[in-house]
Amino acid sequence: MSNTDTAVGFLGGLLLGASAGILVGLLAAPASGQETRRRWRRRVEDEADDLRRKGRRAVEGASERLGEGIEEGQRAVKKALKKE
């Protein structure tokens, strides 16, 4: 069996398996397509909200640390200038 035959067989099996999975998913779906899309949209929106909150907290934390670093640097400069 050549590599081409093996690749064609693999791709054929992959397409057959994907088609069967889609068909079973459509037949076994507990809700209509519209309801399923609405649920997915809510789930994606919830995840996006979570990511926004996490991102906002990360930015706020970095901003605080930056402010503290600037203040510490200013104190160090003032202290160094007083020694001169």
MOHUFEN-V152443 format. One record per backbone hydrogen bond with DSSP energy under -0.5 kcal/mol. CO is the residue of the C=O (numbers start at 1). NH is the residue of the N-H. If there is no record, write none. Layout:
CO/NH, CO/NH
This chain:
2/6, 3/7, 4/8, 5/9, 6/10, 7/11, 8/12, 9/13, 10/14, 11/15, 12/16, 13/17, 14/18, 15/19, 16/20, 17/21, 18/22, 19/23, 20/24, 21/25, 22/26, 23/27, 24/28, 25/29, 32/36, 33/37, 34/38, 35/39, 36/40, 37/41, 38/42, 39/43, 40/44, 41/45, 42/46, 43/47, 44/48, 45/49, 46/50, 47/51, 48/52, 49/53, 50/54, 51/55, 52/56, 53/57, 54/58, 55/59, 56/60, 57/61, 58/62, 59/63, 60/64, 61/65, 62/66, 63/67, 64/68, 65/69, 66/70, 67/71, 68/72, 69/73, 70/74, 71/75, 72/76, 73/77, 74/78, 75/79, 76/80, 77/81, 78/82, 79/83, 80/84, 81/84
